[in-house]
């Protein structure tokens, strides 16, 4: 529960139709298993104390009386259990019989939620037995409890975890256009539970999955779906115990045809934060719902949900290729429009033989193809200097030639030496001035070539470098259009790899593979025995870690403590605790101190949900202090 993670579970116990005592036993057994597993919220199937397919037996006094007794048995057997559980049962209230979910905890009924939308089609004729939920909320007495809230739309608020607010709807309620969960979410519910009994027919599982996933996305909530399985009548239908746990459009866990307990962790603090950010649920319902309080002991939640070590990169090859294709299209369309609008006669790219400039020139080539312009309109400029190795220079030349670009080589070493004499800098002093003078000279050359040719300088810097400020101010920091501006370093590598394996670009395969194998380096310090001496990740840290930090800082606004916990969980086998925290400190230090560079960056196309344009995506004062974040890291 710390850091906002709530362990939630869908349960599908095996039942016997109309054997309420047996079903009660299965219910409290699965509740005990959930409690032992650390589950705090458990959703069980619709009408689970009787079975959904009892038919006209729902009109039998014996069954209805036995159902209440079974609920009492469950309450008595679980009076020491903290897990909040939704148990399905038919319940008589005054002159109606209702398909209900009893929300129970510690041997008490917190509330009773009746089903709102009753199916009356195909194989389902619930209106034959049940009444739809009445309007408003009433109080009833049951099993010795007075004033138990009864009504659709009840909310259950956790006193010890403010972001944990539960709401419940039942089966068909989800399939209806005015699902009760809509108003529940608008009123603050962050987890919706759905006790269900949905049979299996061809294709229905996919549709059901889409409904649950999209409802969780639309309502920015966690959604726990529990359908009935073994024990239901198979006279005309088959029930598959479909269990789904989703969070904001992502399925955390899913299972069919097995039953038992399926658990995962829902991040309610992330959901609450996203709601505040988007304000998409900013209009609460006009009628204030009845809210019931409950308590939970705050304790660490063991994580079992999947956390990607590279959140910007899909792990599935097919998904990753589709993502790469889409990114390349968006980036090239952005550059196409800029070239058209400005009437640029050429596109000038500084080609170093590294990953970023390689991606930039490849995107430029795609834009030229969209414009039906020759590749010779790309001016690829190599600018060797003190740290340039033959490997990177040769790769830059080969790439430009095979791409069909116009290649220009400008050796800037004499110009930099002249500049050192002008400013009185010793050539033997390989300090920051030594490095930045080369970077700024390269930018000057590119800008002037673009001016001479009536073209635009295409920037090569990526999102990760921008976040860390790993660029020379008014050097590689500047361009006329930055095609890589919102592409993180971990994704740059996959984009180049995708193009290396593109069947239409087989002539580029070998050179792109060698570029992928080359250490990331600005090559601003002299080479040692012809090899790169300056490796970026040795200096600034692994981009795999920094991109992980970047994603959770920018996309979700997580605290350093929570980011550290997730990094240890997702990347702890590769990096030690000390290494992760070392580079987390570096990330925050550079992120805060380098904001001034982000305040004045060129235009560039936004590709994903994380971007840092000062014109909309990230607005931060350049003199903000980082003491709060550093203090939290020091306290880990």
N, C-alpha and C positions, 0 to 999 in steps of 0.2 A: 504493500500500500504506500510505502514511501516512494517519493518521486512520481506519484500519481498512478502507479500501476495497480490495478485491481484484478485479482484472479477470479475469473468468471468461468462457468462451466455449463454445458448442455448435457442433460442426462436422459438416457432412454432405458429404463429398467424393463426387464421382461415382465409381462403381466398375464393374468388370467381373466378372461371376460367375466364380469359380474362377481368375481371372487375378491371382495373388498378387503378382507383380512389379509389375504396373500399379497395383494397389491400394496397395502399399507406396509407390510414387512419389507417388500422390495424397495419401497420409497424411503423408509428410514435407513435401510442399509446403504443405499446410494448416497444419502445425505451424510452418513457417517464417513463414507469413503471420501466424499468431497471435503469434509471438514479435515480429515487426516491429510489431504493433499494441499491444504491451505487455501481452498476455494472460499470466497466470500459471497459470491452471488451464484445461485444454481437455478436453472430453469428446467422443469420436467414437463413431459408431454401433456397435451390437452386431455381432460377427463381421465387422467392417469389412475385415479383410485377405482374407477369402474371399467375402463376401456372405452374407447370412442365408439365402437361398433355394436353397442348393446341394443340399439334400435328401440322397439316398443317396451323393452324392459325398463327404460327410463320412466315409464309411467307406473312402475311397480313400487308399492310402499316398502316392500322388503329391501329392495335395492337402495332406495333413497335413505332409509333409516340406517342401513349398514354403511353407507358412504360417510355419514356424519360420525358414526362410531369409528370408522377407519381413520378419519381425520384426527379424532381424539387420540387414537392409538399413536399416530405419527407425532402429534404434539408431545405426548407423554414420553415417547422414546427419544425425542430430540431436544428435551428441555435444556440441555447443557451445550447444545450446538449453536455456534455464532453465525453459521452460514445462513444468509437470507435466501429462502427457497420459494419458488412458485410451484404449487401443487394443483393439478387440475382435478375438478370434481363437479358433478351436478348438484345444485343447491336450491332448495325451496326457500323463497323469500315472499312472505305474504301470499298473494294469489298467483305467483309466477314461479316457473322453474327456470333456472339460469345456468348456462355453461360458464363456470367460474374458474378463476385462478385464485387460490388462497395463498397470500404472501405471509410466510411464517418465519419466525426466528425465536430461538430459546424457549420453545414450548408455547409460544403465544402467536395469535393471528394478528398481524399488523394491519391487514386490510383484505377485502374481497373484491376482485375485479371481474365483473361480468362481461361476456362477449358482446360486442356492439353489432357487428354485421354477421347475420346468420345466412349461410348458403342455402339456397333452395332450388338447386338445379342438378342435373345429371344424377350422380349417385348419392348426393348429399341433400337431405331434407330436414335440416335441423329445426325449422319452424314447426315441424310436426310435434316436437317435444319441448323446445325451449323458447323463451321470450327474449327479445333483444334487450340490451341494457337500458334501464330507464334513465331519463335525464336527471342530472344532478347527483348528489351524494346523500345517502341515508346512513343511519346507524342501526345496527341490528344486534341482537343477543344470540350467541351461539357457544355451546360447550362451556357454559359458565362465564364467558366473557361478555361484558356489557359494552355497549357503544362501539362496536367494531365497524369501522368505515366500510360502506358498500357502495360501489359505483365505478363506472368507467372513467378513466382519466386520473385516477389516484396517483399521487407522486409519493415516493418514499425517499426521504432526505437523510443522508448519513451525518450525524452530529460531529463525528471526529474527522471526516474527510469531506469538506464542503463541496468539492467538485463531483462527488458521487451522489447522483440523484437517479433513482430508478423509476421506470414506468413500464407498464405491461399491457400488451394487447394480445388477442388470441386468434391464431390461424387466419381465418378469412378477413379479419380486420386489416391485415397487411395488404391483401389483394384488392382492397376497396380504394376508390379514389380519395376518400376523406378519412384515411387511416387515423385512428385515435393517437397514434404515436406522433403525428405532426404537431398537434397542440401540446402534447407532453414535452416534446423537444423545445418548442417555443417557450414553454413555461420553465425550462431548465433541465429536463431529464437528459442525462449523458449516457445512460445505458438503458436500452429497451429490451425487455425479455418477451419472448413469444412462445408460449406453450401451444403446440400445434399437433394436428393429426392429418397430415397430407399424404394421400396415397401415391403410389408410383405408377405412372404410365409413361410411355416413350416420350422423352423430351421434357417432361415436367420438372425433373431435377434441375435442368439448366435454367429453366424459366424461374424456378423457385430461388435458385442461387442468385440470379440477376436481381430479383426483387429485394432480397435481403441485402445484397451488396449495394444497390443503388439507394435503398432507404437509408442505410448507414451513411452513405456519401451525402445524400440530400439533406439529411438532418444533422450531419456532423456528430454522429453518435456511435456508441458501440451497440451491436445488435447480437443478441443471443437467441438462437432459434433451436427449438427442440421438438422433433416430430416423433410420433409413436412408431413402434416397430413390432417386434416379436410378441405374440399374444393376441393381437387384433385378428378379427375374423378374416379369413382368406376365401370366404364363400364366393365373393365377387370382386374383391380388391386385394392388393398386396401393399403393405405398409413397410417402408424401408428404413425407418429410424434415421431420417436425414437430420444431421446435426451440423449447424453452422455457427461460427463466431466471427463476426466482421467488425471492422473499425474504419470508419470514414472511407468506405469504398474499397477496402482491402480485406480479403479473407485471411483471418489469422489461423483458423483451424476448421477442418471439415471432415465429415465421415458419413458413410451410408452403410446400411445392412449389417452393422456390428452391434450397435447399442452400447450400454455402459456409459462411462463418464468421459467427456471430451472437454478439456480445459485449455485456456490460454489467458493472457493478461491484456486487459484493455487499459489504455493510458488515458484516464479521464482528465488529467491536467492538460494534456495536449489538446484534447477535444475542446475543453473550456477556453484555452488560449486561442485556438483557431476560430471559435465563435466570436470572441472579442475582436479578433483581427478583422474578420470578414463582415461582422455585424449582419450576417445573412439571416439570423434568427432573432433579430432585434425587436420584433413586434410580438409581445406576449399576448396570449389569448385574452379576450375581453372578460371572460368569466374565470376568475382565479380558481385554480384547482385545489382540492383538498390535499394537504400535505401531511404525511405521517413521518415522524422522526424515528430513527433507530440508531444504535451505536455499534461500532466495531473497534476492536483493539488494533491500534496502529502498530504495524510490524513490517519488516522487510518482506517484499514479495519476490519469491524466486522466479527468475525469468526463464520461460520455456519458449516463448514466441521467437520467431526468426527475426534477427536484426542483421541486415546486409552489411558486410564489411566495406562495400563500395556502394553507397546509397544512390549514386548517380548512374550506376552501370547495371542494367538488368543481367541476371545471372544466366537465364535461359538463352541459348545461342539464337534461337529464332526471334525472341523478343529483342535481344540486343541488336541484331541485324536490322530489325524494323525500326528501332530507335535511331540507329546510325543513319539509316536512309532518310528518316524524317528530319533529323538535325541538319544533314547536308542540304536537303531541299530548302529548309527554312533559311539557313545561312546564305545559300546562293541566291535565293529570291530576294533577300534583303540587299545584297550587294548588287544584284541586277537592277533593282529599282534605283539605287543610289547612282550607279553608272549612267542609267538612262536620264535621270533627273538633272544631273550635273553636265551631261554631254561630254563626259570624260573620254578622251581619245585613247587612253591607255590606263592600265592598272599597274602600279609599281609595288613590288613585293621584295623586301630584303630577305634573301634566301641563305640561311646559315648552315643548312644540313641537319638542323634539329627538328624536333617534333612539331613545335608550334608554327614555325614558318612553313614547314611542309604542309600542314593542314591548311594554312592560309592560302598558299598558292594553289592547292587542289580545289578549294572552295572557289577561288577566283576562276579557275578553269571551268568549273561547273557553271558559274555565272556567265562566262563568255559563251558557253555552249547554249545556254538559254537565250542569249541575245543573238545567236547565229553570227557571232564575231570570231575572227581567227585567233588562235592561241598566241599568235605573234603580238597581239595587243597587250599581252602580259609582259612587262619588263621585269625579269627576275635578276636581281642585283646581288652578287656575292661581294663581300667587303672584307677580305682577309686582313688580319692584323696580328698582334703579338701572340695571341693565344690560339689562333686558328690552326687546326690540325689538317693534315692532308686528307684524312678520312672524311671529315665533315665538308671540306671544300669540294672534294671529288664528288661526294654524294649530291651536293647542291648543284654542281654543274651537270651531272648525269640526269638528275630529276628535271631540271629546266629544259635540257635538250630533248629528253624523251616526251616531255609534255608538249613540246613545240613552242615554248615561250622564247621571247627575245632575251638572250643572256648577255649581261654586262658584268664585267669584273672590275671593281675599283679597289685597288690596294690602298688602304687609308693609313698605313703605318707612317709614311712621310708626313702626311698632314697632321697626324697626332703628335709626332716628334716636334714639328714646327709649333704646334699649339703649346706643347710643354715648355718650349723655349720662351714663347710669348708670356706665359704666366709664371715662369721661373720654377717649374716643377722638375725634379730630378727623375730621369728615366729609370733609374734603378730603384726608386721608391714605389713599390707596387701596392699602393694604398687605394682608398676609395676614389680619389681623384684620378689615379691611373686607370681604374676601370671605367668610371663614368665618362671620362673624356672620350674614350673609344665609342661608348654607346651613343653619346650625343653626336659624335662625328658621323656615325652611321646614319642617324636620323636626318642630319643636315644633307647628306648626300642623297638620300631617298627623296627628301622634300624638293631639292633643287632639280633632280632628274624629272620628278613629276611636273614641276613648273615648266621645265623646258619642253616636255612632251605633251602638255595640256592634259595631264592625268591626275589620278588620285593615289596617294600612298595607302596601301592596305595594311592595317595593323595586324600584328601576330600575337600579341600578349593574350593570355587566357584568364579565366575567372580566378583560378587558384593564385596566380601571380598577383592579380589585382587585390585579392583579399589580404595577401601577405605584404603587399607593397614591394614585391620582388621585381622591381623595374626601376630604371633610371629616370628620374624626373626630367621631362622634356627630352628624354632619349627614346628608348623603346616604349616608354610610357605614352608617346604621342604618335598619332597617325591621322588620316583623314576619314577612315572608316575601319572599325575594329571587328572583323568577322568572327574572331574567337572570344569576344568579350564576355559571353555568358556560358562558355564551355569550360568545365573544370579539367584539370590536368589528367585525372584518371580516365576521363571520357575522350580526351584528345587521342590518347594512345589507341583506344578501341576504334575510333573513327579512321585513323590512319591504317590500322590493321584491316578494317572492313574494306577500305579502298584497295589495299594491297592484294586482297583476294577477289576483287571485282573482275569478272571474266573479260570485261571490256577494256581493262587496263593492265593486261598481262605484261606489257612492256615496262610497267612501273614496279612489278612485283619485287624483283630482287633488290632494287635500290630502296624501296620502302621498307622492306624487311631489315635491311642493314641500318636504316635510320631508326627503326624501332629498337634495334639492339644497341644503339649508341647511348652512352650515359648522358643524362640531361645536364647541360652546362651552358653558361653564357659565353664561355671561351674568352674571358677578358684578362686572364693571367697567362703568362708564358707556359707553353706546353713543356712537359718533361719527357725527354727522349721520344718526342713525336706523339706522345699520348696526352689526352685531356688531363689537366692537373686540377681543374676546378669543377667539382661535382656539386650541383645545386643541392641535392638531398642530404649531402654531408653537412652542408652549411645551414640550411633552413629547416631541414627535417623531411621525413618521408611524405610525399604528396598523398599517399594513401591515407595517412592519418589526418593530414590537414584538410583534405576534401571531406573526410568523415566529420571533423569538427565543424567545418564550414556549413555543411548541410544542416546540422542540428542547431547551429547558432542563427543562421539566416532564415531557414524555412520554418523552424518551430520555436525559436527563442528559448531553448532549453538552458538551464543553469549549468555552470561548469561541473558541479557534482553529478548531475544527471548525464551529461555528455561523457564524463569520465567513466561512469558506470556502464554506459552502453558500449563505449570503446573497449573497456576491459572484457565485456561479454562477447563482442563481435570479433575483436582483434587480439584478444589476450593470449591466444596460442602463438601468435607471430611476434608480438611485442610484449615486453615485461611491463608490470605496473609502473615502474620508475620511468621507463622510456616513454610510455604514453603520457604520463603527467609532465615529463620534461618538455615534450613538444606541445602539449596543451598550453603550458605557460608561454612558450614561444609564440604560439598562435595568437593568444590574447594580447600579448605585448605588441606584436607587429600589427595586429588588426586595429588596435586603438591608435598607435603612433603613426600609422601610414594612411589614415583617412584623408589627409590633405591631398594625396595623390588621386584618390577616387573622386574628389570634388570637381575635377576638371579633366574628365576623360572623353575621348571622341564618341560619336554615335556608333552604335553597333546593335545587331539584331538580338532581341531577347529570345532565347531558345527554350529554356525550362522554367520551372517555378522559382528557381534561385538565380537572381541577377543582382548587379550592384550599380546600375546606372544612377547617378545623382539626380536624374530628372524624373525619378519615380519609384525605382525599386528599393533604393537604400539611401536614407537621408539621416545623416549623423553629424554632429558638430565635430570638427577636427581637433578641438581642444578638450574633448570629453576625457574624464579620468577613468582608469581601469581598476581602481582600488577595490571595489566590491567584488569583482570577478577574481582578482588575484588572491584576495583574502579567503574566498571560498576554496580555491585550489589549495592554498596552504593548509587549510583545515581538513583536507581529505585524509 
